[in-house]
Amino acid sequence: DRTANLKLAARRIVFGKYLNCGQTCVAPDYVYCDRRVKDELTVFLRKEITAQLGEHPLENPDYGRIVNEKHFTRILNLMDPAKVVRGGTSNRETLQIEPTVMDGVTFQDPVMGEEIFGPLLPILTYDSLDEALAQIESRPHPLALYIFTSSRAAARAAVSTGRTPSAMRPISERRGARSRPYEVSKYPSIASEPDFAPFPPPVEQAQPPQHAADVGEVGHVAAQARPPHEELH
């Protein structure tokens, strides 16, 4: 929300999103932030991509690639070049897609129609936190939600939504919690400050996605705590 430490939020969002090119089960699918801080957050996100991955990530030998050509093509088809504000380039030979930020995205855009599972980060905005939580509540269940805020009331409102109690709980309520909080979340990412950490739902309540075979052994294990996604065949 607008009370967040935006620079810190950007650093953690970029790390969580672009780790393994966005091909992790708890990567933030999109950023949902207060309209009043969106422009500032976008600037920080662009700077953090450069700081963490370099000015030209596709030339970075440590930058990964998409698991196969099918998903490479699928991810590119979700990208709207007119809304790209950072990145957007790709290399089919190496199956690499540059870390990409998209602005001016709405829930009606194709990129919001399925789990991205790749290095595209759409930014959406809301006018009130209640509006944001209602929108999140109306959508398919996310695996996790990361809220960045300095407002304890805002954090507890997010955790109280029907989608998130099993995915997150306050660090102060976790046994053995460290003094330095680390917030993480998947599917929706609401910008703000670190006060919460991920708390995965029971594995037996979730099913692996249909494309688990495409992401290999490690991806298959992680997918056990992730809901199925009918869009990926």
Salt bridges, closest charged atoms under 4 A:
ASP34 OD2 - ARG36 NH2 2.83
ASP39 OD1 - LYS38 NZ 2.97
GLU69 OE2 - ARG92 NH1 3.10
GLU98 OE2 - ARG86 NH1 2.79
ASP103 OD2 - LYS38 NZ 2.93
ASP109 OD2 - LYS83 NZ 2.70
GLU114 OE2 - ARG74 NH1 2.90
GLU115 OE2 - LYS186 NZ 2.85
GLU115 OE1 - ARG226 NE 3.46
GLU115 OE1 - HIS229 NE2 2.83
ASP127 OD1 - ARG35 NE 2.77
GLU173 OE2 - ARG156 NH1 3.74
GLU183 OE1 - ARG12 NH1 2.85
ASP195 OD2 - ARG152 NH2 3.41
ASP214 OD2 - LYS70 NZ 3.36
ASP214 OD2 - HIS71 NE2 2.98
